[in-house]
Amino acid sequence: LMLRFRGNLVIDGGKPFDEEEWTSITVGGNTVLCQGPCSRCQMICMDQETALKSREPLRTLGVWRGKKVRMWAVNLLLGQFTQA
């Protein structure tokens, strides 16, 4: 499932959605600034190996975030945009 999100940096640990409060991330001696939440499109609902589309995981993520998700029309915010 992680392959569907195509994250450039995946951080282990912390509580769910902690990243929404971050202002920066430092790895080694390099710091990047958090620019705000990243919206997720329907591409995370496409199986990378078969190219089959489904409603998951957007539907479940929408329930967790308290948002209604219509098939292929969503603006669900997860993760962070960053700038070096």
mmCIF file of the N, C-alpha and C atoms, coordinates in Angstrom:
data_MODEL
# 
_entry.id   MODEL 
# 
loop_
_atom_site.group_PDB 
_atom_site.id 
_atom_site.type_symbol 
_atom_site.label_atom_id 
_atom_site.label_alt_id 
_atom_site.label_comp_id 
_atom_site.label_asym_id 
_atom_site.label_entity_id 
_atom_site.label_seq_id 
_atom_site.pdbx_PDB_ins_code 
_atom_site.Cartn_x 
_atom_site.Cartn_y 
_atom_site.Cartn_z 
_atom_site.occupancy 
_atom_site.B_iso_or_equiv 
_atom_site.pdbx_formal_charge 
_atom_site.auth_seq_id 
_atom_site.auth_comp_id 
_atom_site.auth_asym_id 
_atom_site.auth_atom_id 
_atom_site.pdbx_PDB_model_num 
ATOM 1   N N  . LEU A 1 1  ? 0.825   -1.201 0.000   1.00 0.00 ? 1  LEU A N  1 
ATOM 2   C CA . LEU A 1 1  ? 0.000   0.000  0.000   1.00 0.00 ? 1  LEU A CA 1 
ATOM 3   C C  . LEU A 1 1  ? 0.865   1.259  0.000   1.00 0.00 ? 1  LEU A C  1 
ATOM 4   N N  . MET A 1 2  ? 2.023   1.220  0.660   1.00 0.00 ? 2  MET A N  1 
ATOM 5   C CA . MET A 1 2  ? 2.879   2.416  0.698   1.00 0.00 ? 2  MET A CA 1 
ATOM 6   C C  . MET A 1 2  ? 3.325   2.836  -0.700  1.00 0.00 ? 2  MET A C  1 
ATOM 7   N N  . LEU A 1 3  ? 3.475   1.895  -1.626  1.00 0.00 ? 3  LEU A N  1 
ATOM 8   C CA . LEU A 1 3  ? 3.889   2.234  -2.984  1.00 0.00 ? 3  LEU A CA 1 
ATOM 9   C C  . LEU A 1 3  ? 2.881   3.145  -3.674  1.00 0.00 ? 3  LEU A C  1 
ATOM 10  N N  . ARG A 1 4  ? 1.615   3.018  -3.327  1.00 0.00 ? 4  ARG A N  1 
ATOM 11  C CA . ARG A 1 4  ? 0.582   3.840  -3.963  1.00 0.00 ? 4  ARG A CA 1 
ATOM 12  C C  . ARG A 1 4  ? 0.709   5.322  -3.615  1.00 0.00 ? 4  ARG A C  1 
ATOM 13  N N  . PHE A 1 5  ? 1.282   5.631  -2.462  1.00 0.00 ? 5  PHE A N  1 
ATOM 14  C CA . PHE A 1 5  ? 1.384   7.032  -2.033  1.00 0.00 ? 5  PHE A CA 1 
ATOM 15  C C  . PHE A 1 5  ? 2.605   7.737  -2.603  1.00 0.00 ? 5  PHE A C  1 
ATOM 16  N N  . ARG A 1 6  ? 3.569   6.994  -3.092  1.00 0.00 ? 6  ARG A N  1 
ATOM 17  C CA . ARG A 1 6  ? 4.763   7.524  -3.759  1.00 0.00 ? 6  ARG A CA 1 
ATOM 18  C C  . ARG A 1 6  ? 5.451   8.622  -2.938  1.00 0.00 ? 6  ARG A C  1 
ATOM 19  N N  . GLY A 1 7  ? 5.615   8.382  -1.642  1.00 0.00 ? 7  GLY A N  1 
ATOM 20  C CA . GLY A 1 7  ? 6.255   9.367  -0.776  1.00 0.00 ? 7  GLY A CA 1 
ATOM 21  C C  . GLY A 1 7  ? 7.750   9.471  -1.028  1.00 0.00 ? 7  GLY A C  1 
ATOM 22  N N  . ASN A 1 8  ? 8.277   10.669 -1.000  1.00 0.00 ? 8  ASN A N  1 
ATOM 23  C CA . ASN A 1 8  ? 9.723   10.866 -1.137  1.00 0.00 ? 8  ASN A CA 1 
ATOM 24  C C  . ASN A 1 8  ? 10.445  10.590 0.170   1.00 0.00 ? 8  ASN A C  1 
ATOM 25  N N  . LEU A 1 9  ? 9.766   10.794 1.270   1.00 0.00 ? 9  LEU A N  1 
ATOM 26  C CA . LEU A 1 9  ? 10.330  10.569 2.592   1.00 0.00 ? 9  LEU A CA 1 
ATOM 27  C C  . LEU A 1 9  ? 9.225   9.990  3.468   1.00 0.00 ? 9  LEU A C  1 
ATOM 28  N N  . VAL A 1 10 ? 9.467   8.809  4.017   1.00 0.00 ? 10 VAL A N  1 
ATOM 29  C CA . VAL A 1 10 ? 8.491   8.160  4.882   1.00 0.00 ? 10 VAL A CA 1 
ATOM 30  C C  . VAL A 1 10 ? 9.102   8.074  6.269   1.00 0.00 ? 10 VAL A C  1 
ATOM 31  N N  . ILE A 1 11 ? 8.398   8.609  7.254   1.00 0.00 ? 11 ILE A N  1 
ATOM 32  C CA . ILE A 1 11 ? 8.911   8.667  8.625   1.00 0.00 ? 11 ILE A CA 1 
ATOM 33  C C  . ILE A 1 11 ? 8.123   7.690  9.483   1.00 0.00 ? 11 ILE A C  1 
ATOM 34  N N  . ASP A 1 12 ? 8.857   6.860  10.219  1.00 0.00 ? 12 ASP A N  1 
ATOM 35  C CA . ASP A 1 12 ? 8.255   5.851  11.079  1.00 0.00 ? 12 ASP A CA 1 
ATOM 36  C C  . ASP A 1 12 ? 8.142   6.399  12.494  1.00 0.00 ? 12 ASP A C  1 
ATOM 37  N N  . GLY A 1 13 ? 7.067   6.049  13.177  1.00 0.00 ? 13 GLY A N  1 
ATOM 38  C CA . GLY A 1 13 ? 6.880   6.474  14.563  1.00 0.00 ? 13 GLY A CA 1 
ATOM 39  C C  . GLY A 1 13 ? 5.936   7.657  14.652  1.00 0.00 ? 13 GLY A C  1 
ATOM 40  N N  . GLY A 1 14 ? 5.694   8.107  15.852  1.00 0.00 ? 14 GLY A N  1 
ATOM 41  C CA . GLY A 1 14 ? 4.784   9.233  16.060  1.00 0.00 ? 14 GLY A CA 1 
ATOM 42  C C  . GLY A 1 14 ? 3.339   8.785  16.047  1.00 0.00 ? 14 GLY A C  1 
ATOM 43  N N  . LYS A 1 15 ? 2.463   9.743  16.204  1.00 0.00 ? 15 LYS A N  1 
ATOM 44  C CA . LYS A 1 15 ? 1.023   9.493  16.208  1.00 0.00 ? 15 LYS A CA 1 
ATOM 45  C C  . LYS A 1 15 ? 0.454   9.797  14.827  1.00 0.00 ? 15 LYS A C  1 
ATOM 46  N N  . PRO A 1 16 ? -0.694  9.202  14.487  1.00 0.00 ? 16 PRO A N  1 
ATOM 47  C CA . PRO A 1 16 ? -1.311  9.513  13.198  1.00 0.00 ? 16 PRO A CA 1 
ATOM 48  C C  . PRO A 1 16 ? -1.545  11.017 13.035  1.00 0.00 ? 16 PRO A C  1 
ATOM 49  N N  . PHE A 1 17 ? -1.191  11.524 11.886  1.00 0.00 ? 17 PHE A N  1 
ATOM 50  C CA . PHE A 1 17 ? -1.394  12.913 11.479  1.00 0.00 ? 17 PHE A CA 1 
ATOM 51  C C  . PHE A 1 17 ? -0.538  13.920 12.257  1.00 0.00 ? 17 PHE A C  1 
ATOM 52  N N  . ASP A 1 18 ? 0.501   13.460 12.963  1.00 0.00 ? 18 ASP A N  1 
ATOM 53  C CA . ASP A 1 18 ? 1.446   14.374 13.617  1.00 0.00 ? 18 ASP A CA 1 
ATOM 54  C C  . ASP A 1 18 ? 2.040   15.374 12.629  1.00 0.00 ? 18 ASP A C  1 
ATOM 55  N N  . GLU A 1 19 ? 2.262   14.921 11.401  1.00 0.00 ? 19 GLU A N  1 
ATOM 56  C CA . GLU A 1 19 ? 2.914   15.776 10.405  1.00 0.00 ? 19 GLU A CA 1 
ATOM 57  C C  . GLU A 1 19 ? 2.138   17.052 10.108  1.00 0.00 ? 19 GLU A C  1 
ATOM 58  N N  . GLU A 1 20 ? 0.869   17.098 10.429  1.00 0.00 ? 20 GLU A N  1 
ATOM 59  C CA . GLU A 1 20 ? 0.079   18.300 10.173  1.00 0.00 ? 20 GLU A CA 1 
ATOM 60  C C  . GLU A 1 20 ? 0.516   19.474 11.038  1.00 0.00 ? 20 GLU A C  1 
ATOM 61  N N  . GLU A 1 21 ? 1.230   19.205 12.110  1.00 0.00 ? 21 GLU A N  1 
ATOM 62  C CA . GLU A 1 21 ? 1.691   20.260 13.012  1.00 0.00 ? 21 GLU A CA 1 
ATOM 63  C C  . GLU A 1 21 ? 3.161   20.624 12.796  1.00 0.00 ? 21 GLU A C  1 
ATOM 64  N N  . TRP A 1 22 ? 3.867   19.887 11.952  1.00 0.00 ? 22 TRP A N  1 
ATOM 65  C CA . TRP A 1 22 ? 5.295   20.133 11.744  1.00 0.00 ? 22 TRP A CA 1 
ATOM 66  C C  . TRP A 1 22 ? 5.516   21.403 10.933  1.00 0.00 ? 22 TRP A C  1 
ATOM 67  N N  . THR A 1 23 ? 6.563   22.131 11.274  1.00 0.00 ? 23 THR A N  1 
ATOM 68  C CA . THR A 1 23 ? 6.957   23.306 10.494  1.00 0.00 ? 23 THR A CA 1 
ATOM 69  C C  . THR A 1 23 ? 8.218   23.032 9.687   1.00 0.00 ? 23 THR A C  1 
ATOM 70  N N  . SER A 1 24 ? 9.001   22.021 10.106  1.00 0.00 ? 24 SER A N  1 
ATOM 71  C CA . SER A 1 24 ? 10.201  21.634 9.362   1.00 0.00 ? 24 SER A CA 1 
ATOM 72  C C  . SER A 1 24 ? 10.571  20.196 9.705   1.00 0.00 ? 24 SER A C  1 
ATOM 73  N N  . ILE A 1 25 ? 11.428  19.604 8.853   1.00 0.00 ? 25 ILE A N  1 
ATOM 74  C CA . ILE A 1 25 ? 11.955  18.249 9.063   1.00 0.00 ? 25 ILE A CA 1 
ATOM 75  C C  . ILE A 1 25 ? 13.460  18.326 8.861   1.00 0.00 ? 25 ILE A C  1 
ATOM 76  N N  . THR A 1 26 ? 14.220  17.773 9.792   1.00 0.00 ? 26 THR A N  1 
ATOM 77  C CA . THR A 1 26 ? 15.682  17.747 9.669   1.00 0.00 ? 26 THR A CA 1 
ATOM 78  C C  . THR A 1 26 ? 16.144  16.298 9.589   1.00 0.00 ? 26 THR A C  1 
ATOM 79  N N  . VAL A 1 27 ? 16.910  15.996 8.558   1.00 0.00 ? 27 VAL A N  1 
ATOM 80  C CA . VAL A 1 27 ? 17.505  14.676 8.369   1.00 0.00 ? 27 VAL A CA 1 
ATOM 81  C C  . VAL A 1 27 ? 18.993  14.896 8.178   1.00 0.00 ? 27 VAL A C  1 
ATOM 82  N N  . GLY A 1 28 ? 19.794  14.336 9.094   1.00 0.00 ? 28 GLY A N  1 
ATOM 83  C CA . GLY A 1 28 ? 21.222  14.631 9.047   1.00 0.00 ? 28 GLY A CA 1 
ATOM 84  C C  . GLY A 1 28 ? 21.409  16.115 9.288   1.00 0.00 ? 28 GLY A C  1 
ATOM 85  N N  . GLY A 1 29 ? 22.130  16.790 8.446   1.00 0.00 ? 29 GLY A N  1 
ATOM 86  C CA . GLY A 1 29 ? 22.317  18.231 8.576   1.00 0.00 ? 29 GLY A CA 1 
ATOM 87  C C  . GLY A 1 29 ? 21.424  19.034 7.650   1.00 0.00 ? 29 GLY A C  1 
ATOM 88  N N  . ASN A 1 30 ? 20.455  18.390 7.035   1.00 0.00 ? 30 ASN A N  1 
ATOM 89  C CA . ASN A 1 30 ? 19.589  19.055 6.056   1.00 0.00 ? 30 ASN A CA 1 
ATOM 90  C C  . ASN A 1 30 ? 18.189  19.273 6.624   1.00 0.00 ? 30 ASN A C  1 
ATOM 91  N N  . THR A 1 31 ? 17.701  20.499 6.461   1.00 0.00 ? 31 THR A N  1 
ATOM 92  C CA . THR A 1 31 ? 16.366  20.846 6.945   1.00 0.00 ? 31 THR A CA 1 
ATOM 93  C C  . THR A 1 31 ? 15.494  21.258 5.768   1.00 0.00 ? 31 THR A C  1 
ATOM 94  N N  . VAL A 1 32 ? 14.278  20.744 5.749   1.00 0.00 ? 32 VAL A N  1 
ATOM 95  C CA . VAL A 1 32 ? 13.290  21.177 4.760   1.00 0.00 ? 32 VAL A CA 1 
ATOM 96  C C  . VAL A 1 32 ? 12.118  21.792 5.507   1.00 0.00 ? 32 VAL A C  1 
ATOM 97  N N  . LEU A 1 33 ? 11.503  22.791 4.907   1.00 0.00 ? 33 LEU A N  1 
ATOM 98  C CA . LEU A 1 33 ? 10.361  23.462 5.509   1.00 0.00 ? 33 LEU A CA 1 
ATOM 99  C C  . LEU A 1 33 ? 9.066   22.797 5.061   1.00 0.00 ? 33 LEU A C  1 
ATOM 100 N N  . CYS A 1 34 ? 8.155   22.616 5.973   1.00 0.00 ? 34 CYS A N  1 
ATOM 101 C CA . CYS A 1 34 ? 6.843   22.072 5.640   1.00 0.00 ? 34 CYS A CA 1 
ATOM 102 C C  . CYS A 1 34 ? 5.986   23.213 5.092   1.00 0.00 ? 34 CYS A C  1 
ATOM 103 N N  . GLN A 1 35 ? 5.431   23.004 3.905   1.00 0.00 ? 35 GLN A N  1 
ATOM 104 C CA . GLN A 1 35 ? 4.679   24.047 3.209   1.00 0.00 ? 35 GLN A CA 1 
ATOM 105 C C  . GLN A 1 35 ? 3.169   23.889 3.316   1.00 0.00 ? 35 GLN A C  1 
ATOM 106 N N  . GLY A 1 36 ? 2.719   22.805 3.920   1.00 0.00 ? 36 GLY A N  1 
ATOM 107 C CA . GLY A 1 36 ? 1.281   22.606 4.056   1.00 0.00 ? 36 GLY A CA 1 
ATOM 108 C C  . GLY A 1 36 ? 0.875   21.222 3.612   1.00 0.00 ? 36 GLY A C  1 
ATOM 109 N N  . PRO A 1 37 ? -0.383  20.874 3.813   1.00 0.00 ? 37 PRO A N  1 
ATOM 110 C CA . PRO A 1 37 ? -0.851  19.527 3.510   1.00 0.00 ? 37 PRO A CA 1 
ATOM 111 C C  . PRO A 1 37 ? -0.862  19.215 2.025   1.00 0.00 ? 37 PRO A C  1 
ATOM 112 N N  . CYS A 1 38 ? -0.716  17.951 1.729   1.00 0.00 ? 38 CYS A N  1 
ATOM 113 C CA . CYS A 1 38 ? -0.693  17.441 0.362   1.00 0.00 ? 38 CYS A CA 1 
ATOM 114 C C  . CYS A 1 38 ? -2.046  16.808 0.052   1.00 0.00 ? 38 CYS A C  1 
ATOM 115 N N  . SER A 1 39 ? -2.693  17.255 -1.016  1.00 0.00 ? 39 SER A N  1 
ATOM 116 C CA . SER A 1 39 ? -3.977  16.646 -1.381  1.00 0.00 ? 39 SER A CA 1 
ATOM 117 C C  . SER A 1 39 ? -3.715  15.343 -2.130  1.00 0.00 ? 39 SER A C  1 
ATOM 118 N N  . ARG A 1 40 ? -4.606  14.414 -1.943  1.00 0.00 ? 40 ARG A N  1 
ATOM 119 C CA . ARG A 1 40 ? -4.466  13.096 -2.562  1.00 0.00 ? 40 ARG A CA 1 
ATOM 120 C C  . ARG A 1 40 ? -5.517  12.908 -3.633  1.00 0.00 ? 40 ARG A C  1 
ATOM 121 N N  . CYS A 1 41 ? -5.079  12.453 -4.798  1.00 0.00 ? 41 CYS A N  1 
ATOM 122 C CA . CYS A 1 41 ? -5.997  12.198 -5.894  1.00 0.00 ? 41 CYS A CA 1 
ATOM 123 C C  . CYS A 1 41 ? -6.337  10.714 -5.949  1.00 0.00 ? 41 CYS A C  1 
ATOM 124 N N  . GLN A 1 42 ? -7.104  10.327 -6.927  1.00 0.00 ? 42 GLN A N  1 
ATOM 125 C CA . GLN A 1 42 ? -7.559  8.958  -7.065  1.00 0.00 ? 42 GLN A CA 1 
ATOM 126 C C  . GLN A 1 42 ? -6.457  7.977  -7.439  1.00 0.00 ? 42 GLN A C  1 
ATOM 127 N N  . MET A 1 43 ? -5.267  8.439  -7.791  1.00 0.00 ? 43 MET A N  1 
ATOM 128 C CA . MET A 1 43 ? -4.203  7.520  -8.197  1.00 0.00 ? 43 MET A CA 1 
ATOM 129 C C  . MET A 1 43 ? -3.819  6.545  -7.093  1.00 0.00 ? 43 MET A C  1 
ATOM 130 N N  . ILE A 1 44 ? -4.032  6.896  -5.835  1.00 0.00 ? 44 ILE A N  1 
ATOM 131 C CA . ILE A 1 44 ? -3.704  5.951  -4.773  1.00 0.00 ? 44 ILE A CA 1 
ATOM 132 C C  . ILE A 1 44 ? -4.704  4.794  -4.727  1.00 0.00 ? 44 ILE A C  1 
ATOM 133 N N  . CYS A 1 45 ? -5.789  4.888  -5.501  1.00 0.00 ? 45 CYS A N  1 
ATOM 134 C CA . CYS A 1 45 ? -6.790  3.819  -5.569  1.00 0.00 ? 45 CYS A CA 1 
ATOM 135 C C  . CYS A 1 45 ? -6.517  2.849  -6.718  1.00 0.00 ? 45 CYS A C  1 
ATOM 136 N N  . MET A 1 46 ? -5.429  3.047  -7.430  1.00 0.00 ? 46 MET A N  1 
ATOM 137 C CA . MET A 1 46 ? -5.107  2.178  -8.546  1.00 0.00 ? 46 MET A CA 1 
ATOM 138 C C  . MET A 1 46 ? -4.028  1.187  -8.123  1.00 0.00 ? 46 MET A C  1 
ATOM 139 N N  . ASP A 1 47 ? -4.310  -0.094 -8.299  1.00 0.00 ? 47 ASP A N  1 
ATOM 140 C CA . ASP A 1 47 ? -3.342  -1.132 -7.984  1.00 0.00 ? 47 ASP A CA 1 
ATOM 141 C C  . ASP A 1 47 ? -2.150  -0.987 -8.931  1.00 0.00 ? 47 ASP A C  1 
ATOM 142 N N  . GLN A 1 48 ? -0.964  -0.862 -8.399  1.00 0.00 ? 48 GLN A N  1 
ATOM 143 C CA . GLN A 1 48 ? 0.235   -0.613 -9.201  1.00 0.00 ? 48 GLN A CA 1 
ATOM 144 C C  . GLN A 1 48 ? 0.606   -1.795 -10.091 1.00 0.00 ? 48 GLN A C  1 
ATOM 145 N N  . GLU A 1 49 ? 0.219   -2.989 -9.714  1.00 0.00 ? 49 GLU A N  1 
ATOM 146 C CA . GLU A 1 49 ? 0.582   -4.177 -10.496 1.00 0.00 ? 49 GLU A CA 1 
ATOM 147 C C  . GLU A 1 49 ? -0.464  -4.541 -11.546 1.00 0.00 ? 49 GLU A C  1 
ATOM 148 N N  . THR A 1 50 ? -1.744  -4.306 -11.250 1.00 0.00 ? 50 THR A N  1 
ATOM 149 C CA . THR A 1 50 ? -2.803  -4.734 -12.168 1.00 0.00 ? 50 THR A CA 1 
ATOM 150 C C  . THR A 1 50 ? -3.485  -3.578 -12.892 1.00 0.00 ? 50 THR A C  1 
ATOM 151 N N  . ALA A 1 51 ? -3.288  -2.354 -12.424 1.00 0.00 ? 51 ALA A N  1 
ATOM 152 C CA . ALA A 1 51 ? -3.941  -1.149 -12.953 1.00 0.00 ? 51 ALA A CA 1 
ATOM 153 C C  . ALA A 1 51 ? -5.452  -1.143 -12.712 1.00 0.00 ? 51 ALA A C  1 
ATOM 154 N N  . LEU A 1 52 ? -5.936  -2.013 -11.827 1.00 0.00 ? 52 LEU A N  1 
ATOM 155 C CA . LEU A 1 52 ? -7.357  -2.013 -11.483 1.00 0.00 ? 52 LEU A CA 1 
ATOM 156 C C  . LEU A 1 52 ? -7.655  -0.892 -10.497 1.00 0.00 ? 52 LEU A C  1 
ATOM 157 N N  . LYS A 1 53 ? -8.800  -0.213 -10.706 1.00 0.00 ? 53 LYS A N  1 
ATOM 158 C CA . LYS A 1 53 ? -9.209  0.879  -9.835  1.00 0.00 ? 53 LYS A CA 1 
ATOM 159 C C  . LYS A 1 53 ? -10.198 0.370  -8.795  1.00 0.00 ? 53 LYS A C  1 
ATOM 160 N N  . SER A 1 54 ? -10.145 0.969  -7.625  1.00 0.00 ? 54 SER A N  1 
ATOM 161 C CA . SER A 1 54 ? -11.115 0.658  -6.583  1.00 0.00 ? 54 SER A CA 1 
ATOM 162 C C  . SER A 1 54 ? -11.405 1.936  -5.806  1.00 0.00 ? 54 SER A C  1 
ATOM 163 N N  . ARG A 1 55 ? -12.217 1.850  -4.794  1.00 0.00 ? 55 ARG A N  1 
ATOM 164 C CA . ARG A 1 55 ? -12.512 3.010  -3.945  1.00 0.00 ? 55 ARG A CA 1 
ATOM 165 C C  . ARG A 1 55 ? -11.537 3.106  -2.776  1.00 0.00 ? 55 ARG A C  1 
ATOM 166 N N  . GLU A 1 56 ? -10.785 2.075  -2.552  1.00 0.00 ? 56 GLU A N  1 
ATOM 167 C CA . GLU A 1 56 ? -9.844  2.047  -1.427  1.00 0.00 ? 56 GLU A CA 1 
ATOM 168 C C  . GLU A 1 56 ? -8.448  2.434  -1.896  1.00 0.00 ? 56 GLU A C  1 
ATOM 169 N N  . PRO A 1 57 ? -7.656  3.059  -1.077  1.00 0.00 ? 57 PRO A N  1 
ATOM 170 C CA . PRO A 1 57 ? -7.859  3.376  0.333   1.00 0.00 ? 57 PRO A CA 1 
ATOM 171 C C  . PRO A 1 57 ? -8.503  4.737  0.590   1.00 0.00 ? 57 PRO A C  1 
ATOM 172 N N  . LEU A 1 58 ? -8.871  5.481  -0.464  1.00 0.00 ? 58 LEU A N  1 
ATOM 173 C CA . LEU A 1 58 ? -9.437  6.821  -0.252  1.00 0.00 ? 58 LEU A CA 1 
ATOM 174 C C  . LEU A 1 58 ? -10.702 6.799  0.590   1.00 0.00 ? 58 LEU A C  1 
ATOM 175 N N  . ARG A 1 59 ? -11.567 5.812  0.366   1.00 0.00 ? 59 ARG A N  1 
ATOM 176 C CA . ARG A 1 59 ? -12.817 5.770  1.119   1.00 0.00 ? 59 ARG A CA 1 
ATOM 177 C C  . ARG A 1 59 ? -12.532 5.628  2.615   1.00 0.00 ? 59 ARG A C  1 
ATOM 178 N N  . THR A 1 60 ? -11.674 4.688  2.974   1.00 0.00 ? 60 THR A N  1 
ATOM 179 C CA . THR A 1 60 ? -11.353 4.465  4.386   1.00 0.00 ? 60 THR A CA 1 
ATOM 180 C C  . THR A 1 60 ? -10.633 5.670  4.984   1.00 0.00 ? 60 THR A C  1 
ATOM 181 N N  . LEU A 1 61 ? -9.704  6.255  4.252   1.00 0.00 ? 61 LEU A N  1 
ATOM 182 C CA . LEU A 1 61 ? -9.000  7.442  4.752   1.00 0.00 ? 61 LEU A CA 1 
ATOM 183 C C  . LEU A 1 61 ? -9.973  8.605  4.950   1.00 0.00 ? 61 LEU A C  1 
ATOM 184 N N  . GLY A 1 62 ? -10.938 8.729  4.051   1.00 0.00 ? 62 GLY A N  1 
ATOM 185 C CA . GLY A 1 62 ? -11.949 9.773  4.202   1.00 0.00 ? 62 GLY A CA 1 
ATOM 186 C C  . GLY A 1 62 ? -12.782 9.590  5.460   1.00 0.00 ? 62 GLY A C  1 
ATOM 187 N N  . VAL A 1 63 ? -13.139 8.353  5.763   1.00 0.00 ? 63 VAL A N  1 
ATOM 188 C CA . VAL A 1 63 ? -13.901 8.059  6.984   1.00 0.00 ? 63 VAL A CA 1 
ATOM 189 C C  . VAL A 1 63 ? -13.071 8.448  8.204   1.00 0.00 ? 63 VAL A C  1 
ATOM 190 N N  . TRP A 1 64 ? -11.795 8.076  8.205   1.00 0.00 ? 64 TRP A N  1 
ATOM 191 C CA . TRP A 1 64 ? -10.919 8.415  9.335   1.00 0.00 ? 64 TRP A CA 1 
ATOM 192 C C  . TRP A 1 64 ? -10.789 9.915  9.501   1.00 0.00 ? 64 TRP A C  1 
ATOM 193 N N  . ARG A 1 65 ? -10.807 10.651 8.387   1.00 0.00 ? 65 ARG A N  1 
ATOM 194 C CA . ARG A 1 65 ? -10.638 12.105 8.437   1.00 0.00 ? 65 ARG A CA 1 
ATOM 195 C C  . ARG A 1 65 ? -11.957 12.847 8.543   1.00 0.00 ? 65 ARG A C  1 
ATOM 196 N N  . GLY A 1 66 ? -13.072 12.121 8.532   1.00 0.00 ? 66 GLY A N  1 
ATOM 197 C CA . GLY A 1 66 ? -14.386 12.747 8.661   1.00 0.00 ? 66 GLY A CA 1 
ATOM 198 C C  . GLY A 1 66 ? -14.838 13.449 7.402   1.00 0.00 ? 66 GLY A C  1 
ATOM 199 N N  . LYS A 1 67 ? -14.419 12.964 6.234   1.00 0.00 ? 67 LYS A N  1 
ATOM 200 C CA . LYS A 1 67 ? -14.807 13.572 4.966   1.00 0.00 ? 67 LYS A CA 1 
ATOM 201 C C  . LYS A 1 67 ? -15.509 12.549 4.095   1.00 0.00 ? 67 LYS A C  1 
ATOM 202 N N  . LYS A 1 68 ? -16.497 13.023 3.350   1.00 0.00 ? 68 LYS A N  1 
ATOM 203 C CA . LYS A 1 68 ? -17.174 12.175 2.382   1.00 0.00 ? 68 LYS A CA 1 
ATOM 204 C C  . LYS A 1 68 ? -16.321 12.145 1.116   1.00 0.00 ? 68 LYS A C  1 
ATOM 205 N N  . VAL A 1 69 ? -16.092 10.963 0.589   1.00 0.00 ? 69 VAL A N  1 
ATOM 206 C CA . VAL A 1 69 ? -15.262 10.823 -0.605  1.00 0.00 ? 69 VAL A CA 1 
ATOM 207 C C  . VAL A 1 69 ? -16.104 10.247 -1.726  1.00 0.00 ? 69 VAL A C  1 
ATOM 208 N N  . ARG A 1 70 ? -16.295 11.033 -2.775  1.00 0.00 ? 70 ARG A N  1 
ATOM 209 C CA . ARG A 1 70 ? -16.984 10.538 -3.965  1.00 0.00 ? 70 ARG A CA 1 
ATOM 210 C C  . ARG A 1 70 ? -15.938 9.919  -4.883  1.00 0.00 ? 70 ARG A C  1 
ATOM 211 N N  . MET A 1 71 ? -16.291 8.866  -5.559  1.00 0.00 ? 71 MET A N  1 
ATOM 212 C CA . MET A 1 71 ? -15.347 8.180  -6.434  1.00 0.00 ? 71 MET A CA 1 
ATOM 213 C C  . MET A 1 71 ? -14.736 9.141  -7.438  1.00 0.00 ? 71 MET A C  1 
ATOM 214 N N  . TRP A 1 72 ? -13.447 9.260  -7.431  1.00 0.00 ? 72 TRP A N  1 
ATOM 215 C CA . TRP A 1 72 ? -12.621 10.044 -8.353  1.00 0.00 ? 72 TRP A CA 1 
ATOM 216 C C  . TRP A 1 72 ? -12.829 11.558 -8.220  1.00 0.00 ? 72 TRP A C  1 
ATOM 217 N N  . ALA A 1 73 ? -13.482 12.017 -7.174  1.00 0.00 ? 73 ALA A N  1 
ATOM 218 C CA . ALA A 1 73 ? -13.620 13.453 -6.951  1.00 0.00 ? 73 ALA A CA 1 
ATOM 219 C C  . ALA A 1 73 ? -13.341 13.709 -5.479  1.00 0.00 ? 73 ALA A C  1 
ATOM 220 N N  . VAL A 1 74 ? -12.104 14.018 -5.168  1.00 0.00 ? 74 VAL A N  1 
ATOM 221 C CA . VAL A 1 74 ? -11.718 14.115 -3.766  1.00 0.00 ? 74 VAL A CA 1 
ATOM 222 C C  . VAL A 1 74 ? -10.650 15.175 -3.583  1.00 0.00 ? 74 VAL A C  1 
ATOM 223 N N  . ASN A 1 75 ? -10.643 15.767 -2.428  1.00 0.00 ? 75 ASN A N  1 
ATOM 224 C CA . ASN A 1 75 ? -9.566  16.674 -2.042  1.00 0.00 ? 75 ASN A CA 1 
ATOM 225 C C  . ASN A 1 75 ? -9.201  16.328 -0.600  1.00 0.00 ? 75 ASN A C  1 
ATOM 226 N N  . LEU A 1 76 ? -8.726  15.116 -0.405  1.00 0.00 ? 76 LEU A N  1 
ATOM 227 C CA . LEU A 1 76 ? -8.362  14.615 0.906   1.00 0.00 ? 76 LEU A CA 1 
ATOM 228 C C  . LEU A 1 76 ? -6.920  15.003 1.187   1.00 0.00 ? 76 LEU A C  1 
ATOM 229 N N  . LEU A 1 77 ? -6.663  15.613 2.338   1.00 0.00 ? 77 LEU A N  1 
ATOM 230 C CA . LEU A 1 77 ? -5.323  16.107 2.662   1.00 0.00 ? 77 LEU A CA 1 
ATOM 231 C C  . LEU A 1 77 ? -4.609  15.138 3.586   1.00 0.00 ? 77 LEU A C  1 
ATOM 232 N N  . LEU A 1 78 ? -3.457  14.652 3.130   1.00 0.00 ? 78 LEU A N  1 
ATOM 233 C CA . LEU A 1 78 ? -2.623  13.726 3.903   1.00 0.00 ? 78 LEU A CA 1 
ATOM 234 C C  . LEU A 1 78 ? -1.165  14.003 3.565   1.00 0.00 ? 78 LEU A C  1 
ATOM 235 N N  . GLY A 1 79 ? -0.302  14.041 4.555   1.00 0.00 ? 79 GLY A N  1 
ATOM 236 C CA . GLY A 1 79 ? 1.112   14.271 4.299   1.00 0.00 ? 79 GLY A CA 1 
ATOM 237 C C  . GLY A 1 79 ? 1.428   15.754 4.206   1.00 0.00 ? 79 GLY A C  1 
ATOM 238 N N  . GLN A 1 80 ? 2.646   16.091 3.798   1.00 0.00 ? 80 GLN A N  1 
ATOM 239 C CA . GLN A 1 80 ? 3.111   17.463 3.737   1.00 0.00 ? 80 GLN A CA 1 
ATOM 240 C C  . GLN A 1 80 ? 3.889   17.735 2.461   1.00 0.00 ? 80 GLN A C  1 
ATOM 241 N N  . PHE A 1 81 ? 3.690   18.907 1.879   1.00 0.00 ? 81 PHE A N  1 
ATOM 242 C CA . PHE A 1 81 ? 4.593   19.416 0.855   1.00 0.00 ? 81 PHE A CA 1 
ATOM 243 C C  . PHE A 1 81 ? 5.781   20.025 1.594   1.00 0.00 ? 81 PHE A C  1 
ATOM 244 N N  . THR A 1 82 ? 6.981   19.830 1.084   1.00 0.00 ? 82 THR A N  1 
ATOM 245 C CA . THR A 1 82 ? 8.163   20.410 1.732   1.00 0.00 ? 82 THR A CA 1 
ATOM 246 C C  . THR A 1 82 ? 9.005   21.164 0.719   1.00 0.00 ? 82 THR A C  1 
ATOM 247 N N  . GLN A 1 83 ? 9.841   22.063 1.237   1.00 0.00 ? 83 GLN A N  1 
ATOM 248 C CA . GLN A 1 83 ? 10.739  22.857 0.386   1.00 0.00 ? 83 GLN A CA 1 
ATOM 249 C C  . GLN A 1 83 ? 12.088  22.953 1.082   1.00 0.00 ? 83 GLN A C  1 
ATOM 250 N N  . ALA A 1 84 ? 13.145  22.704 0.317   1.00 0.00 ? 84 ALA A N  1 
ATOM 251 C CA . ALA A 1 84 ? 14.503  22.770 0.880   1.00 0.00 ? 84 ALA A CA 1 
ATOM 252 C C  . ALA A 1 84 ? 14.936  24.216 1.027   1.00 0.00 ? 84 ALA A C  1 
# 
